[in-house]
Amino acid sequence: MMIASLILAQILLPLVLIAWIAIAPPRNLMGVSLQALVTAMTLFAIARMGVWVFPPWWTPYLYGLLFVLALMIGLRRHKPQRKLPSSWLGWIAMIGFVAFGVFVGNEAVQSWAGQFPPSIPAVDLAFPLHGGDYLILNGGSDIRINAHLKTMDESVPRFRAYRGQSYGIDIIQIDPLGLRANGLVPSDPAAYHIYGEPVLAPCPGKIVQAIDGFSDMTIPQIDPVNRAGNYVILRCGDTDVLLAHFRPRSLSVQTGTVVKVGDRIAEVGNSGASDEPHLHINAQRPGSPVAPFSGDPLPIRLNGRFLIRSDRVTMPMIRPTGKGE
């Protein structure tokens, strides 16, 4: 339901704002200028913060083109007759544009700033998937583009056990059209392109925890208790790397297994608190035995990139190596 509502907002709001400029723009220069500026900022904020599972990742570029065309059409059909509003209703509209502009401007700036890593050392890892085009659903240093950062809020007791995932990244696979599934929001996990893809070790280390046996969830149901579902914690030096939401009975490793980069660990599934099939990965300092996800969170770079929401990664096809010995 949340994904469906987000999809609706990402389609309706931009199209309404763009159509407004083309069909009924203000008849004064100040009004047109404010409307165009606020619309542009809104489209930028939506492009940054939107989860582009549908419509696909290239939709914001289409919105940008439609915005330019709509502005040209609006100015041609409704040329401004004066510089300032001529009625109190016009001035109220201007105040509304300014107030909304301040809000969306802040959202746009904060989401843009989220592309920069926090001022703490990042962990360098290899990309844990191969043989396809991938899209980042969550990633970055601002909560507007990375929902995991909500667990940094220490005032919420239940977040403390999951604090280590705060700079986590969620990854899906997309086809040449930018779509991630056969259908809009299919209930069958197997309908998603990433489902069953091999997950590879992103760093050399030792498996300190390997959990299997949880079933895949039917979309959009989630498991609110076993939130990571089937997962492994891979200790690489003094850093723990969590990879989660595996397909049941797909693990190729167990606790104590030593792996090298590229070793097959499991397959992408939809177990745990997963809205739809994806791979979750995050790095942290080791947590406690009773709360293994509670360590201090660490930002990560995958193949040298600090990935944020809507970034795309293309990986070549390789043959995964066997599990470590």
C-alpha positions as CSV (number, residue, x, y, z in Angstrom):
1,M,0.0,0.0,0.0
2,M,2.8,2.4,0.8
3,I,4.6,1.7,-2.5
4,A,1.3,2.1,-4.4
5,S,0.6,5.5,-2.7
6,L,4.1,6.7,-3.4
7,I,3.8,5.7,-7.1
8,L,0.5,7.6,-7.3
9,A,2.1,10.7,-5.8
10,Q,5.1,10.5,-8.1
11,I,2.8,10.5,-11.1
12,L,-0.1,12.8,-10.2
13,L,1.7,15.7,-8.4
14,P,4.3,16.4,-11.2
15,L,1.7,16.1,-14.0
16,V,-0.8,18.4,-12.2
17,L,2.0,21.0,-11.7
18,I,3.1,20.8,-15.3
19,A,-0.4,20.9,-16.7
20,W,-1.2,24.0,-14.5
21,I,1.7,25.9,-16.1
22,A,0.5,25.1,-19.6
23,I,-3.2,25.6,-19.1
24,A,-3.8,28.3,-16.5
25,P,-0.6,30.2,-15.5
26,P,-0.8,33.5,-13.6
27,R,-1.4,36.5,-15.9
28,N,1.4,38.5,-14.3
29,L,5.2,38.2,-14.6
30,M,5.8,37.8,-10.9
31,G,3.3,35.0,-10.7
32,V,4.6,33.1,-13.7
33,S,8.2,33.4,-12.5
34,L,7.3,32.1,-9.0
35,Q,5.2,29.3,-10.3
36,A,7.9,28.2,-12.7
37,L,10.6,28.3,-10.0
38,V,8.5,26.4,-7.4
39,T,7.5,23.8,-10.0
40,A,11.1,23.3,-11.0
41,M,12.2,22.9,-7.4
42,T,9.3,20.5,-6.7
43,L,10.3,18.3,-9.7
44,F,13.9,18.3,-8.6
45,A,12.9,17.3,-5.0
46,I,10.6,14.5,-6.3
47,A,13.3,13.3,-8.7
48,R,15.7,13.0,-5.7
49,M,13.4,11.6,-3.1
50,G,11.2,9.4,-5.3
51,V,11.4,5.7,-5.2
52,W,11.5,5.0,-9.0
53,V,10.3,1.4,-9.0
54,F,7.4,2.6,-11.2
55,P,7.3,4.7,-13.2
56,P,11.0,3.9,-13.9
57,W,14.2,5.8,-13.1
58,W,14.1,7.9,-16.4
59,T,10.7,9.4,-15.6
60,P,12.1,12.6,-13.9
61,Y,14.0,13.4,-17.2
62,L,10.7,13.1,-19.0
63,Y,9.1,15.4,-16.4
64,G,11.8,17.9,-17.0
65,L,11.2,17.9,-20.8
66,L,7.4,18.3,-20.2
67,F,8.0,21.1,-17.8
68,V,10.0,23.1,-20.4
69,L,7.4,22.5,-23.1
70,A,4.5,23.4,-20.7
71,L,6.2,26.7,-19.8
72,M,6.7,27.6,-23.5
73,I,3.1,26.7,-24.2
74,G,1.8,28.6,-21.2
75,L,3.8,31.8,-22.0
76,R,2.7,31.7,-25.6
77,R,-1.0,31.2,-25.0
78,H,-1.2,33.4,-21.8
79,K,1.3,36.2,-22.1
80,P,1.7,38.1,-18.8
81,Q,-0.3,41.4,-19.0
82,R,1.4,43.1,-16.0
83,K,4.4,42.7,-13.7
84,L,2.5,42.4,-10.4
85,P,-0.9,40.8,-9.4
86,S,-3.8,43.2,-9.7
87,S,-6.1,41.7,-7.0
88,W,-5.9,40.4,-3.5
89,L,-6.5,36.9,-4.7
90,G,-3.4,37.2,-6.9
91,W,-1.3,38.3,-3.9
92,I,-2.7,35.4,-1.8
93,A,-1.6,33.0,-4.6
94,M,1.9,34.6,-4.6
95,I,2.1,34.1,-0.8
96,G,1.1,30.5,-1.3
97,F,3.8,30.0,-4.0
98,V,6.5,31.4,-1.7
99,A,5.4,29.3,1.3
100,F,5.3,26.1,-0.8
101,G,8.6,27.1,-2.4
102,V,10.4,27.4,1.0
103,F,9.2,23.9,1.9
104,V,10.2,22.2,-1.3
105,G,13.4,24.2,-1.6
106,N,14.5,22.9,1.8
107,E,13.6,19.3,0.8
108,A,15.5,19.7,-2.5
109,V,18.6,21.1,-0.8
110,Q,18.6,18.5,2.0
111,S,18.1,15.6,-0.5
112,W,20.8,16.9,-2.7
113,A,23.2,17.1,0.2
114,G,22.5,13.5,1.0
115,Q,24.7,12.5,-1.9
116,F,27.8,13.3,0.1
117,P,29.1,10.7,2.7
118,P,29.2,11.6,6.4
119,S,32.4,12.8,7.9
120,I,33.5,9.4,9.2
121,P,35.6,6.7,7.4
122,A,33.8,4.7,4.9
123,V,34.1,0.9,4.3
124,D,35.2,-0.1,0.8
125,L,33.3,-3.2,-0.5
126,A,32.9,-5.0,-3.8
127,F,29.4,-4.8,-5.4
128,P,27.7,-8.0,-4.1
129,L,25.8,-8.7,-7.3
130,H,26.8,-9.4,-11.0
131,G,25.3,-9.9,-14.4
132,G,22.7,-7.1,-14.7
133,D,21.6,-3.5,-14.3
134,Y,20.8,-2.5,-10.7
135,L,19.0,0.4,-9.1
136,I,19.5,1.8,-5.6
137,L,16.3,2.1,-3.7
138,N,17.8,3.5,-0.4
139,G,21.2,5.0,0.0
140,G,22.8,8.3,1.0
141,S,23.4,10.3,4.1
142,D,20.0,12.0,4.4
143,I,16.7,10.4,5.5
144,R,14.9,11.9,2.5
145,I,16.8,9.5,0.3
146,N,17.7,6.7,2.7
147,A,14.9,5.5,5.0
148,H,17.4,3.4,7.1
149,L,18.6,6.6,8.7
150,K,15.5,6.7,10.9
151,T,17.2,4.2,13.1
152,M,19.7,6.9,14.2
153,D,16.9,8.5,16.3
154,E,17.9,7.4,19.8
155,S,14.6,8.6,21.2
156,V,12.8,5.6,19.7
157,P,13.8,2.5,21.8
158,R,13.0,-0.1,19.2
159,F,15.5,1.5,16.7
160,R,18.5,0.9,19.0
161,A,18.7,-2.8,18.1
162,Y,18.9,-1.9,14.4
163,R,21.2,1.2,14.6
164,G,23.9,-0.5,12.6
165,Q,21.8,-0.4,9.4
166,S,21.6,3.4,9.3
167,Y,23.8,3.8,6.2
168,G,22.4,0.7,4.6
169,I,21.8,0.3,0.9
170,D,18.8,-1.5,-0.8
171,I,19.4,-2.8,-4.3
172,I,16.9,-4.1,-7.0
173,Q,17.5,-5.2,-10.5
174,I,16.0,-3.5,-13.6
175,D,15.5,-4.5,-17.2
176,P,16.4,-2.4,-20.3
177,L,13.2,-0.4,-19.9
178,G,14.0,0.4,-16.3
179,L,11.3,-1.9,-14.9
180,R,12.0,-4.1,-11.9
181,A,9.2,-6.7,-12.2
182,N,6.7,-8.3,-14.5
183,G,3.7,-6.1,-13.5
184,L,3.1,-3.1,-11.3
185,V,3.3,-4.6,-7.8
186,P,3.0,-8.4,-8.3
187,S,2.4,-10.4,-5.2
188,D,4.7,-13.3,-6.3
189,P,8.4,-12.6,-5.3
190,A,9.5,-14.6,-8.4
191,A,8.0,-12.0,-10.7
192,Y,10.8,-9.5,-9.7
193,H,13.9,-9.5,-11.8
194,I,16.3,-9.7,-8.8
195,Y,14.7,-12.7,-7.2
196,G,17.1,-15.6,-7.1
197,E,20.1,-13.7,-8.1
198,P,23.4,-15.0,-6.5
199,V,24.7,-12.8,-3.7
200,L,28.5,-12.6,-3.6
201,A,30.9,-11.9,-0.7
202,P,31.8,-8.1,-0.9
203,C,35.0,-8.5,1.2
204,P,37.2,-11.3,2.5
205,G,36.3,-12.5,6.0
206,K,34.5,-15.0,8.2
207,I,30.8,-15.6,8.5
208,V,30.0,-14.9,12.2
209,Q,26.3,-15.5,11.9
210,A,24.2,-17.3,9.2
211,I,20.4,-17.5,9.6
212,D,18.1,-19.5,7.2
213,G,14.7,-21.0,7.4
214,F,12.4,-18.0,7.1
215,S,9.9,-18.1,4.3
216,D,9.6,-15.5,1.5
217,M,6.9,-13.0,2.2
218,T,4.0,-12.4,-0.2
219,I,4.1,-8.8,-1.4
220,P,3.2,-6.5,0.3
221,Q,3.3,-8.5,3.6
222,I,6.4,-8.3,5.8
223,D,7.7,-10.1,8.8
224,P,7.8,-7.4,11.6
225,V,9.5,-9.8,14.1
226,N,12.4,-11.3,12.1
227,R,13.1,-8.1,10.2
228,A,16.3,-9.3,8.4
229,G,14.8,-12.6,7.4
230,N,17.5,-14.9,6.2
231,Y,20.8,-13.2,6.5
232,V,24.6,-13.4,7.1
233,I,26.9,-11.2,9.1
234,L,30.4,-11.3,7.5
235,R,33.2,-10.0,9.6
236,C,35.9,-8.3,7.5
237,G,38.7,-7.1,9.8
238,D,37.0,-5.0,12.5
239,T,33.9,-4.4,10.5
240,D,30.7,-6.5,10.3
241,V,28.8,-6.5,7.0
242,L,25.2,-7.5,7.0
243,L,23.5,-9.0,3.8
244,A,19.9,-9.7,4.3
245,H,16.5,-10.9,2.9
246,F,17.8,-14.1,1.2
247,R,15.6,-16.7,-0.4
248,P,15.0,-19.6,2.0
249,R,17.4,-22.6,1.8
250,S,19.7,-20.7,-0.6
251,L,22.6,-20.1,1.8
252,S,26.0,-21.6,0.6
253,V,27.8,-20.7,3.9
254,Q,27.4,-21.3,7.5
255,T,28.7,-19.8,10.7
256,G,32.5,-20.1,10.7
257,T,32.9,-20.3,6.9
258,V,35.8,-18.2,5.6
259,V,35.1,-16.5,2.3
260,K,37.0,-14.4,-0.2
261,V,35.6,-11.6,-2.5
262,G,33.2,-13.1,-5.1
263,D,32.3,-16.3,-3.2
264,R,28.7,-17.2,-3.5
265,I,26.8,-16.6,-0.2
266,A,23.1,-17.0,-1.0
267,E,20.4,-15.8,-3.3
268,V,18.2,-12.7,-3.2
269,G,14.8,-13.3,-1.8
270,N,12.0,-11.6,0.1
271,S,12.2,-12.8,3.7
272,G,11.9,-10.6,6.7
273,A,10.6,-7.0,6.7
274,S,11.0,-6.6,2.9
275,D,8.4,-4.7,0.9
276,E,9.5,-6.6,-2.2
277,P,12.5,-8.6,-3.3
278,H,15.8,-6.7,-2.9
279,L,19.3,-7.1,-1.4
280,H,20.1,-5.1,1.8
281,I,23.7,-4.5,2.7
282,N,25.2,-2.4,5.5
283,A,28.4,-2.1,7.5
284,Q,28.8,-1.5,11.2
285,R,31.0,-2.0,14.2
286,P,30.3,-5.4,15.8
287,G,27.1,-5.3,17.8
288,S,26.3,-7.2,21.0
289,P,25.4,-10.9,21.1
290,V,21.8,-10.2,21.9
291,A,21.5,-7.3,19.4
292,P,23.9,-8.1,16.5
293,F,22.6,-5.2,14.3
294,S,23.1,-2.6,17.0
295,G,26.8,-1.6,16.3
296,D,27.9,1.8,15.3
297,P,26.9,2.4,11.7
298,L,29.5,2.9,9.0
299,P,29.0,4.4,5.5
300,I,30.0,2.1,2.6
301,R,31.4,2.5,-0.9
302,L,30.6,-0.2,-3.4
303,N,33.2,-0.4,-6.1
304,G,34.4,2.9,-5.0
305,R,31.1,4.7,-5.1
306,F,29.0,6.2,-2.3
307,L,25.7,5.1,-3.8
308,I,22.4,7.0,-3.2
309,R,18.8,6.5,-4.1
310,S,18.2,6.2,-7.9
311,D,21.9,5.6,-8.7
312,R,22.3,2.8,-11.3
313,V,25.0,0.2,-11.5
314,T,25.8,-2.1,-14.4
315,M,27.7,-5.3,-13.6
316,P,29.2,-7.8,-16.0
317,M,28.2,-11.5,-16.0
318,I,30.7,-13.6,-14.0
319,R,30.6,-17.1,-12.7
320,P,30.4,-17.0,-8.9
321,T,33.1,-18.9,-7.1
322,G,32.2,-21.6,-4.5
323,K,31.9,-21.0,-0.8
324,G,35.1,-20.3,1.2
325,E,36.9,-23.1,3.0
